[in-house]
Amino acid sequence: MIDLYTWTTPNGRKVSILLEELGMEYEAHPINIGRDEQFSESFLRISPNNKIPAIVDRDNGMTLMESGAIMMYLAKKADRLMPADDASYWRCVEWLMWQMGGVGPMFGQVHHFVKYNAGKSEYAALRYLNEAKRLYGVLDQRLGEAEYLAGEYSIADIATWPWVSRFEWQTIDLNDYSNVRRWYVDIAARDAVQRGYHQPQYVNDVPMPD
């Protein structure tokens, strides 16, 4: 049993989708970041950096913060969704790190300056939106070469997909990135993705491109 401390953000949905894909038993505990619940003493004992998601593995008492580390831990525990052969394994890690270092931080800045603080800084909005479009281009090129980021469906896709699911927040038309659109729609159709997206509570249907 995994205790998942999470909220309805892309980083949180990465882990709930992965748990659903792995078929692992878990209990989702909502940490409402809008109410600053991530700063509670009880949560800080699990996640010292006061960020969701975090997990506790009841099997061994392991606690983990940072979504990428959690995903690698769970995939290893289940021996699924990370390729077995060495070259493909590192391709998966490569694209997971690309999401962690690029897509997550940059798309997050687009949400901050384009959606939530429109008009506050034209320079910042343009800077981060242009970087987001560049990253969409990188993703589109990769998905023109392979069906999934590591060749086969893996935690690299599961980590990236929830950030792309906020394409409307990013003022991105997925029809401009045909390979990304194909990949996004295919993953959205997976039952585990639909279930994981709505943890720890329902907010909206999975956004779909026109």
Rosetta constraint file for C-alpha pairs under 8 A:
AtomPair CA 1 CA 24 HARMONIC 7.18 0.50
AtomPair CA 1 CA 25 HARMONIC 5.09 0.50
AtomPair CA 1 CA 26 HARMONIC 5.16 0.50
AtomPair CA 1 CA 27 HARMONIC 7.49 0.50
AtomPair CA 1 CA 57 HARMONIC 6.39 0.50
AtomPair CA 1 CA 58 HARMONIC 5.58 0.50
AtomPair CA 1 CA 59 HARMONIC 6.71 0.50
AtomPair CA 2 CA 24 HARMONIC 7.64 0.50
AtomPair CA 2 CA 25 HARMONIC 6.45 0.50
AtomPair CA 2 CA 26 HARMONIC 4.45 0.50
AtomPair CA 2 CA 27 HARMONIC 6.34 0.50
AtomPair CA 2 CA 55 HARMONIC 6.62 0.50
AtomPair CA 2 CA 56 HARMONIC 5.84 0.50
AtomPair CA 2 CA 57 HARMONIC 4.75 0.50
AtomPair CA 2 CA 58 HARMONIC 6.00 0.50
AtomPair CA 3 CA 26 HARMONIC 5.69 0.50
AtomPair CA 3 CA 27 HARMONIC 5.02 0.50
AtomPair CA 3 CA 28 HARMONIC 6.18 0.50
AtomPair CA 3 CA 29 HARMONIC 7.14 0.50
AtomPair CA 3 CA 55 HARMONIC 5.43 0.50
AtomPair CA 3 CA 56 HARMONIC 5.05 0.50
AtomPair CA 3 CA 57 HARMONIC 6.42 0.50
AtomPair CA 3 CA 58 HARMONIC 7.30 0.50
AtomPair CA 4 CA 16 HARMONIC 7.73 0.50
AtomPair CA 4 CA 26 HARMONIC 6.79 0.50
AtomPair CA 4 CA 27 HARMONIC 5.97 0.50
AtomPair CA 4 CA 28 HARMONIC 4.75 0.50
AtomPair CA 4 CA 29 HARMONIC 5.89 0.50
AtomPair CA 4 CA 53 HARMONIC 7.03 0.50
AtomPair CA 4 CA 54 HARMONIC 6.06 0.50
AtomPair CA 4 CA 55 HARMONIC 4.68 0.50
AtomPair CA 4 CA 56 HARMONIC 6.80 0.50
AtomPair CA 5 CA 28 HARMONIC 6.02 0.50
AtomPair CA 5 CA 29 HARMONIC 4.77 0.50
AtomPair CA 5 CA 30 HARMONIC 5.96 0.50
AtomPair CA 5 CA 31 HARMONIC 6.22 0.50
AtomPair CA 5 CA 52 HARMONIC 6.57 0.50
AtomPair CA 5 CA 53 HARMONIC 5.51 0.50
AtomPair CA 5 CA 54 HARMONIC 5.20 0.50
AtomPair CA 5 CA 55 HARMONIC 6.00 0.50
AtomPair CA 6 CA 12 HARMONIC 5.16 0.50
AtomPair CA 6 CA 13 HARMONIC 7.90 0.50
AtomPair CA 6 CA 28 HARMONIC 6.86 0.50
AtomPair CA 6 CA 29 HARMONIC 6.27 0.50
AtomPair CA 6 CA 30 HARMONIC 5.32 0.50
AtomPair CA 6 CA 31 HARMONIC 5.51 0.50
AtomPair CA 6 CA 52 HARMONIC 5.33 0.50
AtomPair CA 6 CA 53 HARMONIC 4.67 0.50
AtomPair CA 6 CA 54 HARMONIC 6.83 0.50
AtomPair CA 6 CA 199 HARMONIC 7.90 0.50
AtomPair CA 6 CA 200 HARMONIC 6.73 0.50
AtomPair CA 7 CA 12 HARMONIC 5.49 0.50
AtomPair CA 7 CA 13 HARMONIC 7.64 0.50
AtomPair CA 7 CA 30 HARMONIC 5.62 0.50
AtomPair CA 7 CA 31 HARMONIC 5.60 0.50
AtomPair CA 7 CA 32 HARMONIC 6.18 0.50
AtomPair CA 7 CA 33 HARMONIC 7.20 0.50
AtomPair CA 7 CA 52 HARMONIC 6.89 0.50
AtomPair CA 7 CA 53 HARMONIC 7.32 0.50
AtomPair CA 7 CA 199 HARMONIC 7.30 0.50
AtomPair CA 7 CA 200 HARMONIC 6.13 0.50
AtomPair CA 8 CA 12 HARMONIC 6.07 0.50
AtomPair CA 8 CA 13 HARMONIC 6.46 0.50
AtomPair CA 8 CA 197 HARMONIC 7.86 0.50
AtomPair CA 8 CA 198 HARMONIC 7.52 0.50
AtomPair CA 8 CA 199 HARMONIC 6.59 0.50
AtomPair CA 8 CA 200 HARMONIC 6.63 0.50
AtomPair CA 8 CA 201 HARMONIC 7.23 0.50
AtomPair CA 8 CA 203 HARMONIC 7.61 0.50
AtomPair CA 9 CA 13 HARMONIC 6.06 0.50
AtomPair CA 10 CA 14 HARMONIC 6.24 0.50
AtomPair CA 10 CA 162 HARMONIC 4.75 0.50
AtomPair CA 10 CA 163 HARMONIC 5.32 0.50
AtomPair CA 11 CA 15 HARMONIC 7.29 0.50
AtomPair CA 11 CA 52 HARMONIC 7.26 0.50
AtomPair CA 11 CA 53 HARMONIC 6.69 0.50
AtomPair CA 11 CA 67 HARMONIC 6.38 0.50
AtomPair CA 11 CA 159 HARMONIC 7.59 0.50
AtomPair CA 11 CA 162 HARMONIC 7.46 0.50
AtomPair CA 11 CA 163 HARMONIC 7.90 0.50
AtomPair CA 12 CA 16 HARMONIC 6.75 0.50
AtomPair CA 12 CA 52 HARMONIC 6.27 0.50
AtomPair CA 12 CA 53 HARMONIC 5.10 0.50
AtomPair CA 12 CA 67 HARMONIC 7.59 0.50
AtomPair CA 13 CA 17 HARMONIC 5.85 0.50
AtomPair CA 13 CA 162 HARMONIC 6.50 0.50
AtomPair CA 13 CA 196 HARMONIC 6.34 0.50
AtomPair CA 13 CA 197 HARMONIC 5.56 0.50
AtomPair CA 13 CA 198 HARMONIC 7.93 0.50
AtomPair CA 13 CA 199 HARMONIC 6.92 0.50
AtomPair CA 14 CA 18 HARMONIC 6.24 0.50
AtomPair CA 14 CA 67 HARMONIC 7.31 0.50
AtomPair CA 14 CA 71 HARMONIC 7.97 0.50
AtomPair CA 14 CA 158 HARMONIC 5.86 0.50
AtomPair CA 14 CA 159 HARMONIC 5.16 0.50
AtomPair CA 14 CA 160 HARMONIC 7.93 0.50
AtomPair CA 14 CA 161 HARMONIC 7.98 0.50
AtomPair CA 14 CA 162 HARMONIC 6.48 0.50
AtomPair CA 15 CA 19 HARMONIC 6.10 0.50
AtomPair CA 15 CA 53 HARMONIC 7.40 0.50
AtomPair CA 15 CA 67 HARMONIC 6.84 0.50
AtomPair CA 15 CA 70 HARMONIC 7.39 0.50
AtomPair CA 15 CA 71 HARMONIC 6.46 0.50
AtomPair CA 15 CA 196 HARMONIC 7.97 0.50
AtomPair CA 16 CA 20 HARMONIC 6.22 0.50
AtomPair CA 16 CA 196 HARMONIC 4.72 0.50
AtomPair CA 16 CA 197 HARMONIC 7.09 0.50
AtomPair CA 16 CA 199 HARMONIC 6.48 0.50
AtomPair CA 17 CA 21 HARMONIC 6.14 0.50
AtomPair CA 17 CA 158 HARMONIC 7.10 0.50
AtomPair CA 17 CA 192 HARMONIC 6.19 0.50
AtomPair CA 17 CA 193 HARMONIC 5.21 0.50
AtomPair CA 17 CA 194 HARMONIC 7.90 0.50
AtomPair CA 17 CA 195 HARMONIC 7.11 0.50
AtomPair CA 17 CA 196 HARMONIC 3.98 0.50
AtomPair CA 17 CA 197 HARMONIC 6.30 0.50
AtomPair CA 18 CA 22 HARMONIC 6.08 0.50
AtomPair CA 18 CA 71 HARMONIC 7.24 0.50
AtomPair CA 18 CA 155 HARMONIC 7.29 0.50
AtomPair CA 18 CA 158 HARMONIC 6.75 0.50
AtomPair CA 18 CA 196 HARMONIC 7.51 0.50
AtomPair CA 19 CA 23 HARMONIC 6.06 0.50
AtomPair CA 19 CA 24 HARMONIC 5.44 0.50
AtomPair CA 19 CA 25 HARMONIC 7.63 0.50
AtomPair CA 19 CA 26 HARMONIC 7.37 0.50
AtomPair CA 19 CA 74 HARMONIC 7.76 0.50
AtomPair CA 19 CA 196 HARMONIC 7.62 0.50
AtomPair CA 20 CA 24 HARMONIC 6.53 0.50
AtomPair CA 20 CA 192 HARMONIC 5.02 0.50
AtomPair CA 20 CA 193 HARMONIC 7.26 0.50
AtomPair CA 20 CA 195 HARMONIC 7.03 0.50
AtomPair CA 20 CA 196 HARMONIC 5.97 0.50
AtomPair CA 21 CA 192 HARMONIC 5.23 0.50
AtomPair CA 21 CA 193 HARMONIC 7.35 0.50
AtomPair CA 22 CA 75 HARMONIC 7.84 0.50
AtomPair CA 22 CA 78 HARMONIC 6.90 0.50
AtomPair CA 22 CA 80 HARMONIC 7.17 0.50
AtomPair CA 28 CA 199 HARMONIC 7.03 0.50
AtomPair CA 28 CA 200 HARMONIC 5.73 0.50
AtomPair CA 29 CA 200 HARMONIC 6.77 0.50
AtomPair CA 30 CA 200 HARMONIC 5.67 0.50
AtomPair CA 31 CA 37 HARMONIC 5.61 0.50
AtomPair CA 31 CA 38 HARMONIC 6.15 0.50
AtomPair CA 31 CA 52 HARMONIC 7.49 0.50
AtomPair CA 32 CA 36 HARMONIC 6.59 0.50
AtomPair CA 32 CA 37 HARMONIC 5.48 0.50
AtomPair CA 32 CA 38 HARMONIC 7.17 0.50
AtomPair CA 33 CA 37 HARMONIC 5.61 0.50
AtomPair CA 33 CA 38 HARMONIC 5.88 0.50
AtomPair CA 36 CA 40 HARMONIC 7.72 0.50
AtomPair CA 37 CA 43 HARMONIC 7.85 0.50
AtomPair CA 38 CA 43 HARMONIC 6.14 0.50
AtomPair CA 38 CA 44 HARMONIC 7.18 0.50
AtomPair CA 38 CA 50 HARMONIC 5.22 0.50
AtomPair CA 38 CA 51 HARMONIC 6.37 0.50
AtomPair CA 38 CA 52 HARMONIC 7.28 0.50
AtomPair CA 39 CA 43 HARMONIC 6.81 0.50
AtomPair CA 39 CA 44 HARMONIC 6.39 0.50
AtomPair CA 39 CA 50 HARMONIC 5.82 0.50
AtomPair CA 40 CA 44 HARMONIC 6.20 0.50
AtomPair CA 41 CA 45 HARMONIC 6.40 0.50
AtomPair CA 42 CA 46 HARMONIC 7.20 0.50
AtomPair CA 43 CA 47 HARMONIC 6.02 0.50
AtomPair CA 43 CA 48 HARMONIC 7.84 0.50
AtomPair CA 43 CA 50 HARMONIC 7.26 0.50
AtomPair CA 44 CA 48 HARMONIC 4.64 0.50
AtomPair CA 44 CA 49 HARMONIC 7.15 0.50
AtomPair CA 44 CA 50 HARMONIC 5.78 0.50
AtomPair CA 46 CA 54 HARMONIC 6.77 0.50
AtomPair CA 46 CA 55 HARMONIC 7.46 0.50
AtomPair CA 46 CA 56 HARMONIC 7.59 0.50
AtomPair CA 46 CA 63 HARMONIC 6.00 0.50
AtomPair CA 46 CA 64 HARMONIC 6.93 0.50
AtomPair CA 46 CA 65 HARMONIC 7.14 0.50
AtomPair CA 47 CA 51 HARMONIC 6.48 0.50
AtomPair CA 47 CA 52 HARMONIC 7.57 0.50
AtomPair CA 47 CA 54 HARMONIC 6.12 0.50
AtomPair CA 47 CA 64 HARMONIC 7.06 0.50
AtomPair CA 47 CA 65 HARMONIC 5.27 0.50
AtomPair CA 48 CA 65 HARMONIC 7.93 0.50
AtomPair CA 49 CA 65 HARMONIC 7.89 0.50
AtomPair CA 51 CA 65 HARMONIC 7.56 0.50
AtomPair CA 51 CA 66 HARMONIC 7.64 0.50
AtomPair CA 52 CA 65 HARMONIC 7.32 0.50
AtomPair CA 52 CA 66 HARMONIC 7.51 0.50
AtomPair CA 52 CA 67 HARMONIC 7.89 0.50
AtomPair CA 53 CA 65 HARMONIC 6.39 0.50
AtomPair CA 53 CA 66 HARMONIC 6.68 0.50
AtomPair CA 53 CA 67 HARMONIC 6.14 0.50
AtomPair CA 54 CA 63 HARMONIC 7.33 0.50
AtomPair CA 54 CA 64 HARMONIC 5.58 0.50
AtomPair CA 54 CA 65 HARMONIC 4.40 0.50
AtomPair CA 54 CA 66 HARMONIC 6.75 0.50
AtomPair CA 54 CA 67 HARMONIC 7.34 0.50
AtomPair CA 54 CA 70 HARMONIC 7.46 0.50
AtomPair CA 55 CA 62 HARMONIC 8.00 0.50
AtomPair CA 55 CA 63 HARMONIC 5.60 0.50
AtomPair CA 55 CA 64 HARMONIC 5.38 0.50
AtomPair CA 55 CA 65 HARMONIC 6.67 0.50
AtomPair CA 55 CA 70 HARMONIC 7.37 0.50
AtomPair CA 56 CA 61 HARMONIC 6.30 0.50
AtomPair CA 56 CA 62 HARMONIC 5.64 0.50
AtomPair CA 56 CA 63 HARMONIC 4.46 0.50
AtomPair CA 56 CA 64 HARMONIC 6.67 0.50
AtomPair CA 57 CA 61 HARMONIC 5.34 0.50
AtomPair CA 57 CA 62 HARMONIC 5.17 0.50
AtomPair CA 57 CA 63 HARMONIC 6.46 0.50
AtomPair CA 58 CA 62 HARMONIC 7.36 0.50
AtomPair CA 64 CA 69 HARMONIC 7.37 0.50
AtomPair CA 64 CA 70 HARMONIC 6.18 0.50
AtomPair CA 65 CA 69 HARMONIC 7.16 0.50
AtomPair CA 65 CA 70 HARMONIC 6.62 0.50
AtomPair CA 66 CA 70 HARMONIC 6.25 0.50
AtomPair CA 67 CA 71 HARMONIC 6.08 0.50
AtomPair CA 68 CA 72 HARMONIC 6.30 0.50
AtomPair CA 68 CA 96 HARMONIC 7.20 0.50
AtomPair CA 68 CA 97 HARMONIC 7.87 0.50
AtomPair CA 68 CA 100 HARMONIC 7.05 0.50
AtomPair CA 68 CA 159 HARMONIC 7.71 0.50
AtomPair CA 69 CA 73 HARMONIC 6.12 0.50
AtomPair CA 70 CA 74 HARMONIC 6.17 0.50
AtomPair CA 71 CA 75 HARMONIC 6.05 0.50
AtomPair CA 71 CA 155 HARMONIC 6.72 0.50
AtomPair CA 72 CA 76 HARMONIC 6.07 0.50
AtomPair CA 72 CA 82 HARMONIC 7.96 0.50
AtomPair CA 72 CA 155 HARMONIC 7.68 0.50
AtomPair CA 73 CA 77 HARMONIC 6.08 0.50
AtomPair CA 74 CA 78 HARMONIC 6.16 0.50
AtomPair CA 75 CA 79 HARMONIC 5.56 0.50
AtomPair CA 75 CA 80 HARMONIC 5.27 0.50
AtomPair CA 75 CA 81 HARMONIC 5.85 0.50
AtomPair CA 75 CA 82 HARMONIC 6.27 0.50
AtomPair CA 75 CA 155 HARMONIC 7.63 0.50
AtomPair CA 76 CA 80 HARMONIC 6.81 0.50
AtomPair CA 76 CA 82 HARMONIC 7.56 0.50
AtomPair CA 81 CA 153 HARMONIC 6.76 0.50
AtomPair CA 81 CA 154 HARMONIC 4.41 0.50
AtomPair CA 81 CA 155 HARMONIC 5.79 0.50
AtomPair CA 82 CA 89 HARMONIC 6.19 0.50
AtomPair CA 82 CA 92 HARMONIC 6.82 0.50
AtomPair CA 82 CA 154 HARMONIC 5.54 0.50
AtomPair CA 82 CA 155 HARMONIC 6.47 0.50
AtomPair CA 83 CA 88 HARMONIC 5.59 0.50
AtomPair CA 83 CA 89 HARMONIC 4.83 0.50
AtomPair CA 83 CA 92 HARMONIC 7.27 0.50
AtomPair CA 83 CA 150 HARMONIC 7.97 0.50
AtomPair CA 83 CA 152 HARMONIC 7.63 0.50
AtomPair CA 83 CA 154 HARMONIC 7.41 0.50
AtomPair CA 84 CA 88 HARMONIC 7.18 0.50
AtomPair CA 84 CA 89 HARMONIC 6.16 0.50
AtomPair CA 85 CA 89 HARMONIC 5.98 0.50
AtomPair CA 86 CA 90 HARMONIC 6.36 0.50
AtomPair CA 87 CA 91 HARMONIC 6.30 0.50
AtomPair CA 88 CA 92 HARMONIC 6.16 0.50
AtomPair CA 88 CA 150 HARMONIC 6.26 0.50
AtomPair CA 88 CA 151 HARMONIC 7.48 0.50
AtomPair CA 89 CA 93 HARMONIC 6.39 0.50
AtomPair CA 89 CA 150 HARMONIC 7.79 0.50
AtomPair CA 90 CA 94 HARMONIC 5.92 0.50
AtomPair CA 91 CA 95 HARMONIC 6.40 0.50
AtomPair CA 91 CA 149 HARMONIC 7.93 0.50
AtomPair CA 91 CA 150 HARMONIC 5.38 0.50
AtomPair CA 92 CA 96 HARMONIC 6.11 0.50
AtomPair CA 92 CA 149 HARMONIC 7.02 0.50
AtomPair CA 92 CA 150 HARMONIC 4.74 0.50
AtomPair CA 92 CA 154 HARMONIC 7.07 0.50
AtomPair CA 92 CA 155 HARMONIC 7.39 0.50
AtomPair CA 92 CA 156 HARMONIC 5.76 0.50
AtomPair CA 93 CA 97 HARMONIC 6.07 0.50
AtomPair CA 93 CA 156 HARMONIC 7.20 0.50
AtomPair CA 94 CA 98 HARMONIC 6.25 0.50
AtomPair CA 95 CA 99 HARMONIC 6.27 0.50
AtomPair CA 95 CA 149 HARMONIC 6.58 0.50
AtomPair CA 95 CA 150 HARMONIC 7.19 0.50
AtomPair CA 95 CA 156 HARMONIC 5.70 0.50
AtomPair CA 96 CA 100 HARMONIC 6.29 0.50
AtomPair CA 96 CA 155 HARMONIC 7.18 0.50
AtomPair CA 96 CA 156 HARMONIC 4.55 0.50
AtomPair CA 96 CA 157 HARMONIC 7.90 0.50
AtomPair CA 96 CA 159 HARMONIC 6.77 0.50
AtomPair CA 96 CA 160 HARMONIC 7.74 0.50
AtomPair CA 97 CA 101 HARMONIC 5.89 0.50
AtomPair CA 98 CA 102 HARMONIC 5.48 0.50
AtomPair CA 98 CA 103 HARMONIC 6.90 0.50
AtomPair CA 99 CA 103 HARMONIC 4.69 0.50
AtomPair CA 99 CA 104 HARMONIC 5.88 0.50
AtomPair CA 99 CA 156 HARMONIC 7.67 0.50
AtomPair CA 99 CA 159 HARMONIC 6.89 0.50
AtomPair CA 99 CA 160 HARMONIC 5.86 0.50
AtomPair CA 100 CA 104 HARMONIC 5.60 0.50
AtomPair CA 100 CA 105 HARMONIC 7.34 0.50
AtomPair CA 101 CA 105 HARMONIC 6.55 0.50
AtomPair CA 102 CA 106 HARMONIC 5.83 0.50
AtomPair CA 102 CA 135 HARMONIC 7.57 0.50
AtomPair CA 103 CA 107 HARMONIC 5.60 0.50
AtomPair CA 103 CA 132 HARMONIC 7.28 0.50
AtomPair CA 103 CA 135 HARMONIC 6.82 0.50
AtomPair CA 103 CA 160 HARMONIC 7.33 0.50
AtomPair CA 103 CA 163 HARMONIC 7.30 0.50
AtomPair CA 104 CA 108 HARMONIC 5.91 0.50
AtomPair CA 104 CA 163 HARMONIC 6.81 0.50
AtomPair CA 105 CA 109 HARMONIC 6.35 0.50
AtomPair CA 106 CA 110 HARMONIC 6.44 0.50
AtomPair CA 106 CA 128 HARMONIC 6.18 0.50
AtomPair CA 106 CA 131 HARMONIC 6.94 0.50
AtomPair CA 106 CA 132 HARMONIC 6.26 0.50
AtomPair CA 107 CA 111 HARMONIC 6.34 0.50
AtomPair CA 107 CA 128 HARMONIC 7.45 0.50
AtomPair CA 107 CA 129 HARMONIC 7.89 0.50
AtomPair CA 107 CA 132 HARMONIC 5.99 0.50
AtomPair CA 107 CA 163 HARMONIC 7.21 0.50
AtomPair CA 107 CA 170 HARMONIC 7.20 0.50
AtomPair CA 108 CA 112 HARMONIC 6.33 0.50
AtomPair CA 109 CA 113 HARMONIC 6.11 0.50
AtomPair CA 109 CA 128 HARMONIC 6.25 0.50
AtomPair CA 110 CA 114 HARMONIC 5.32 0.50
AtomPair CA 110 CA 115 HARMONIC 7.15 0.50
AtomPair CA 110 CA 125 HARMONIC 6.50 0.50
AtomPair CA 110 CA 128 HARMONIC 5.49 0.50
AtomPair CA 110 CA 129 HARMONIC 5.74 0.50
AtomPair CA 110 CA 132 HARMONIC 7.49 0.50
AtomPair CA 110 CA 169 HARMONIC 7.92 0.50
AtomPair CA 110 CA 170 HARMONIC 6.09 0.50
AtomPair CA 111 CA 115 HARMONIC 5.01 0.50
AtomPair CA 111 CA 116 HARMONIC 6.35 0.50
AtomPair CA 111 CA 169 HARMONIC 6.11 0.50
AtomPair CA 111 CA 170 HARMONIC 6.34 0.50
AtomPair CA 112 CA 116 HARMONIC 5.16 0.50
AtomPair CA 112 CA 117 HARMONIC 5.98 0.50
AtomPair CA 113 CA 117 HARMONIC 4.79 0.50
AtomPair CA 113 CA 118 HARMONIC 5.70 0.50
AtomPair CA 113 CA 119 HARMONIC 7.88 0.50
AtomPair CA 113 CA 120 HARMONIC 7.25 0.50
AtomPair CA 113 CA 121 HARMONIC 7.13 0.50
AtomPair CA 113 CA 124 HARMONIC 6.66 0.50
AtomPair CA 113 CA 125 HARMONIC 5.16 0.50
AtomPair CA 114 CA 118 HARMONIC 4.86 0.50
AtomPair CA 114 CA 119 HARMONIC 7.80 0.50
AtomPair CA 114 CA 125 HARMONIC 5.60 0.50
AtomPair CA 114 CA 129 HARMONIC 7.86 0.50
AtomPair CA 114 CA 169 HARMONIC 7.66 0.50
AtomPair CA 114 CA 170 HARMONIC 7.11 0.50
AtomPair CA 115 CA 169 HARMONIC 5.93 0.50
AtomPair CA 115 CA 170 HARMONIC 7.39 0.50
AtomPair CA 118 CA 125 HARMONIC 7.71 0.50
AtomPair CA 121 CA 125 HARMONIC 6.19 0.50
AtomPair CA 122 CA 126 HARMONIC 6.08 0.50
AtomPair CA 123 CA 127 HARMONIC 6.02 0.50
AtomPair CA 124 CA 128 HARMONIC 6.13 0.50
AtomPair CA 125 CA 129 HARMONIC 5.93 0.50
AtomPair CA 126 CA 130 HARMONIC 5.92 0.50
AtomPair CA 127 CA 131 HARMONIC 6.36 0.50
AtomPair CA 128 CA 132 HARMONIC 6.07 0.50
AtomPair CA 129 CA 133 HARMONIC 6.24 0.50
AtomPair CA 129 CA 170 HARMONIC 7.29 0.50
AtomPair CA 130 CA 134 HARMONIC 6.23 0.50
AtomPair CA 131 CA 135 HARMONIC 6.23 0.50
AtomPair CA 132 CA 136 HARMONIC 6.17 0.50
AtomPair CA 132 CA 170 HARMONIC 7.99 0.50
AtomPair CA 133 CA 137 HARMONIC 6.22 0.50
AtomPair CA 133 CA 172 HARMONIC 7.86 0.50
AtomPair CA 134 CA 138 HARMONIC 6.38 0.50
AtomPair CA 135 CA 139 HARMONIC 6.17 0.50
AtomPair CA 136 CA 140 HARMONIC 5.98 0.50
AtomPair CA 136 CA 177 HARMONIC 7.36 0.50
AtomPair CA 136 CA 180 HARMONIC 7.74 0.50
AtomPair CA 137 CA 141 HARMONIC 6.12 0.50
AtomPair CA 137 CA 177 HARMONIC 7.30 0.50
AtomPair CA 138 CA 142 HARMONIC 6.30 0.50
AtomPair CA 139 CA 143 HARMONIC 6.15 0.50
AtomPair CA 139 CA 180 HARMONIC 6.74 0.50
AtomPair CA 140 CA 144 HARMONIC 6.17 0.50
AtomPair CA 140 CA 177 HARMONIC 5.91 0.50
AtomPair CA 140 CA 178 HARMONIC 7.23 0.50
AtomPair CA 140 CA 179 HARMONIC 5.24 0.50
AtomPair CA 140 CA 180 HARMONIC 5.17 0.50
AtomPair CA 141 CA 145 HARMONIC 6.68 0.50
AtomPair CA 141 CA 179 HARMONIC 7.58 0.50
AtomPair CA 142 CA 146 HARMONIC 6.32 0.50
AtomPair CA 142 CA 149 HARMONIC 6.74 0.50
AtomPair CA 143 CA 147 HARMONIC 5.79 0.50
AtomPair CA 143 CA 148 HARMONIC 6.22 0.50
AtomPair CA 143 CA 149 HARMONIC 6.58 0.50
AtomPair CA 143 CA 179 HARMONIC 5.52 0.50
AtomPair CA 143 CA 180 HARMONIC 6.54 0.50
AtomPair CA 143 CA 183 HARMONIC 7.42 0.50
AtomPair CA 144 CA 179 HARMONIC 5.72 0.50
AtomPair CA 146 CA 150 HARMONIC 7.69 0.50
AtomPair CA 146 CA 151 HARMONIC 5.43 0.50
AtomPair CA 147 CA 151 HARMONIC 6.01 0.50
AtomPair CA 147 CA 152 HARMONIC 7.00 0.50
AtomPair CA 147 CA 183 HARMONIC 7.33 0.50
AtomPair CA 148 CA 152 HARMONIC 5.37 0.50
AtomPair CA 148 CA 153 HARMONIC 5.54 0.50
AtomPair CA 148 CA 154 HARMONIC 7.76 0.50
AtomPair CA 148 CA 157 HARMONIC 6.78 0.50
AtomPair CA 148 CA 183 HARMONIC 7.33 0.50
AtomPair CA 149 CA 153 HARMONIC 7.34 0.50
AtomPair CA 149 CA 154 HARMONIC 7.73 0.50
AtomPair CA 149 CA 156 HARMONIC 6.43 0.50
AtomPair CA 149 CA 157 HARMONIC 6.14 0.50
AtomPair CA 150 CA 154 HARMONIC 6.81 0.50
AtomPair CA 150 CA 156 HARMONIC 7.02 0.50
AtomPair CA 153 CA 157 HARMONIC 6.45 0.50
AtomPair CA 154 CA 158 HARMONIC 6.60 0.50
AtomPair CA 155 CA 159 HARMONIC 5.89 0.50
AtomPair CA 156 CA 160 HARMONIC 6.35 0.50
AtomPair CA 157 CA 161 HARMONIC 5.85 0.50
AtomPair CA 158 CA 162 HARMONIC 7.22 0.50
AtomPair CA 159 CA 163 HARMONIC 7.83 0.50
AtomPair CA 160 CA 164 HARMONIC 6.63 0.50
AtomPair CA 161 CA 165 HARMONIC 6.19 0.50
AtomPair CA 161 CA 184 HARMONIC 6.72 0.50
AtomPair CA 161 CA 187 HARMONIC 7.78 0.50
AtomPair CA 162 CA 166 HARMONIC 7.10 0.50
AtomPair CA 163 CA 167 HARMONIC 7.62 0.50
AtomPair CA 164 CA 184 HARMONIC 7.63 0.50
AtomPair CA 165 CA 184 HARMONIC 7.85 0.50
AtomPair CA 165 CA 206 HARMONIC 7.32 0.50
AtomPair CA 165 CA 207 HARMONIC 6.23 0.50
AtomPair CA 165 CA 208 HARMONIC 7.91 0.50
AtomPair CA 166 CA 170 HARMONIC 6.58 0.50
AtomPair CA 166 CA 207 HARMONIC 7.47 0.50
AtomPair CA 167 CA 171 HARMONIC 6.22 0.50
AtomPair CA 167 CA 172 HARMONIC 5.14 0.50
AtomPair CA 167 CA 173 HARMONIC 7.11 0.50
AtomPair CA 167 CA 174 HARMONIC 7.35 0.50
AtomPair CA 168 CA 172 HARMONIC 5.96 0.50
AtomPair CA 168 CA 173 HARMONIC 7.55 0.50
AtomPair CA 173 CA 177 HARMONIC 7.67 0.50
AtomPair CA 173 CA 209 HARMONIC 7.50 0.50
AtomPair CA 174 CA 178 HARMONIC 6.83 0.50
AtomPair CA 174 CA 180 HARMONIC 6.88 0.50
AtomPair CA 174 CA 181 HARMONIC 5.39 0.50
AtomPair CA 174 CA 209 HARMONIC 6.36 0.50
AtomPair CA 175 CA 181 HARMONIC 6.42 0.50
AtomPair CA 175 CA 209 HARMONIC 7.46 0.50
AtomPair CA 175 CA 210 HARMONIC 7.91 0.50
AtomPair CA 177 CA 181 HARMONIC 6.13 0.50
AtomPair CA 178 CA 182 HARMONIC 6.24 0.50
AtomPair CA 179 CA 183 HARMONIC 6.26 0.50
AtomPair CA 180 CA 184 HARMONIC 5.88 0.50
AtomPair CA 181 CA 185 HARMONIC 6.08 0.50
AtomPair CA 181 CA 209 HARMONIC 7.66 0.50
AtomPair CA 182 CA 186 HARMONIC 6.16 0.50
AtomPair CA 183 CA 187 HARMONIC 6.22 0.50
AtomPair CA 184 CA 188 HARMONIC 6.07 0.50
AtomPair CA 185 CA 189 HARMONIC 6.34 0.50
AtomPair CA 185 CA 208 HARMONIC 7.31 0.50
AtomPair CA 186 CA 190 HARMONIC 7.17 0.50
AtomPair CA 187 CA 193 HARMONIC 7.04 0.50
AtomPair CA 188 CA 193 HARMONIC 6.16 0.50
AtomPair CA 188 CA 194 HARMONIC 6.68 0.50
AtomPair CA 188 CA 206 HARMONIC 7.36 0.50
AtomPair CA 189 CA 193 HARMONIC 7.37 0.50
AtomPair CA 189 CA 194 HARMONIC 7.26 0.50
AtomPair CA 190 CA 194 HARMONIC 6.45 0.50
AtomPair CA 191 CA 195 HARMONIC 6.28 0.50
AtomPair CA 192 CA 196 HARMONIC 5.96 0.50
AtomPair CA 193 CA 197 HARMONIC 5.87 0.50
AtomPair CA 194 CA 198 HARMONIC 6.87 0.50
AtomPair CA 194 CA 206 HARMONIC 7.28 0.50
AtomPair CA 195 CA 199 HARMONIC 7.28 0.50
AtomPair CA 197 CA 206 HARMONIC 7.34 0.50
AtomPair CA 198 CA 202 HARMONIC 4.74 0.50
AtomPair CA 198 CA 203 HARMONIC 7.00 0.50
AtomPair CA 198 CA 204 HARMONIC 7.99 0.50
